[in-house]
Structure formats: C-alpha cells, structure tokens
Amino acid sequence: MDQGEKRDGTNGKTRRIIVSDLILDRPRKSEGRRLENPPDTDSLKVTSKAPVPPRVRPSFLIAGLGGCLVLVLVVAVLALKQREPVKTKPQVNTPVVQATEVPVPDQSEESRRIEDDAKQVLRRISRDSKPYSFSESAIKDIQSRVHELSASPNLSDFLVRLQTNAGEIGVQSGKVGLQPSLVILLALALTRGGETGDPVKAANRVLPLLTSLNKTFGSSEADSCLILIAASHEGPGTKRSHPLLRRMNRAVTNPLTERNVWYLHDHNIISADAYGLVVNTIAYGVIARNPRQFGIQSDPLSF
C-alpha cells in the first residue's frame, strides 16, 4: 500500500491518501480487455488451401441405395428357386408303338423250371415218389447240359423214332423190373441224341446190362437209379461184385447222406465220364418233357 500526503489549501490541514494495491491490480474499465497474441498467419494460409471434400448429391445416394436393394432381392429370389423342386410338365399320354420282342427268360426262373422238370424225370426213371433235392451245383450242371444237348440237329428226328418204338421198349423193360424211361433216356445219353448211333438200337443193347446192374444196385429209389447209370459206364462187373460197389463200401460212412452220385463225384469215387453220363440222362429227360421250349420241333416224349 502506498501512502502519500496532500495538504488542503483551504484550511491548512493535511489529508492522507491511501492507495490500495488491490485497486491498482484491477484493470481499468477505460483500458478495455487485454488482447492475446495475434494468430499465426502461416497456419491460416495453410488451412485456407486444404481441399474441401466434395459433397454427395442426394439423388446419387438414393440411386445407390435402390441398386443395393434390387441386388439383395435378386439374390433372395435365386436362393428360393434353388430350394424349390423342379416342376415337370404334365405328361401327355400318347400312343407308343412298340416292336414285339421275344421275352428272354430269367436265369433264376429257368433254373427253377429245369429243377422241377429234373425232379419229375427222377420220378419217371425210378419208382421213388419222395421229394428229391438237388444241390445248386447239380442244377447248374444239368442246366448247362440241357442248353448244349438241345442244339443237336438230329435230336428232333430221334425223339420221333423213340416215341414210335416206346411201346416195345416199355414191354421189354417191364419184364426185367426197369422203368421204360430209364432205358430210353440212357440210350439217348449213350448216343448223344443220335449223333453217335441209333438211340433205338442203343436202348435194346443196354437193356441186358441194366438188368444185371439192377440186381446189385437196385433202381426203385432215385439215388440208386442214378448210381446204376454211373455203374453202367464201367460195365457189368463180376457175378459177385462191381468195382463201383467196392469203392462205395470203402468211402461211404453214412448211406443216408453219402450214397448218391453227387457225393461220389465230389469225392472222386466215380469218374468224370460216369458223372457226365448221369447228368446227360437227366438233361435229355428235361428236354423230352417239353422239346419246343428249347427250340426243338417235336412233341413231348411220353412212354
């Protein structure tokens, strides 16, 4: 605080004036507000030259949004079409002319038919009325021989000749206790349907041999009858025995399941030729039951 004195001229008194520091520090009203440092002119020049970003027109913005919306709709429609099932056009029933074709028999159906015919053949060549069962391999062998033997060009003529002489052959067979079908079909097998000889003469020639073998092996049962055919390939044997019978007695332990040509063939007890003679006899019996089914112009052989 500054102190000063001042004399009053009027009355000679001295007045003391006290000036406060606080009052001196306050800005005067007449002086106005204090100015700050002036702005930098260089920074103002640089700012004024900075590029101003262009403004997007509202029309362009609306067009872009509309294009995006259309694109989204197109993608949604395509996705829905892929999920929807394809709708086919309704078919119009139009008449179709088809060429007539000869039906090809199913292999399984033909096998069943040949098996049924083979069972009937065994009934005819023997006196066995019991159901007979073939193995799958046996049916395949019989089916193969049926197709092979039915292609013989002379078979049709000899079937007719055998049918003509069936009565006489049947009488001679009945006298010795044999079925006429056994003699006739074995004669066809021995001559391969007439290719290597006359089946009628072969039937008369084989009848005494079958009569002799019937005493050893029998022919009343189906399996015994087939063994008799296999034994005929080795001849009559001796009065006391037959070579096939001796081999069977050594190899067969269960007559119910092993005393048949199928087991004897699988265990090499009978030769391949003897087995082939048995299969051919059955195959000719299948063909003779319905020759036209195999392309042979002849009636079924009945005796």
LINWO-V814182 format. One record per helix or strand. SS is the DSSP state (H for helix, E for strand). FROM is the first residue (numbers start at 0). TO is the last residue. Records with the same first field share a line. If there is no record, write none. Layout:
BEGIN
SS->FROM-TO + FROM-TO
END
This chain:
BEGIN
E->1-6 + 13-18
H->20-24 + 40-48 + 57-82 + 106-124 + 135-148 + 154-163 + 165-174 + 179-189 + 198-216 + 221-231 + 242-250 + 254-257 + 260-265 + 271-288 + 290-293
END
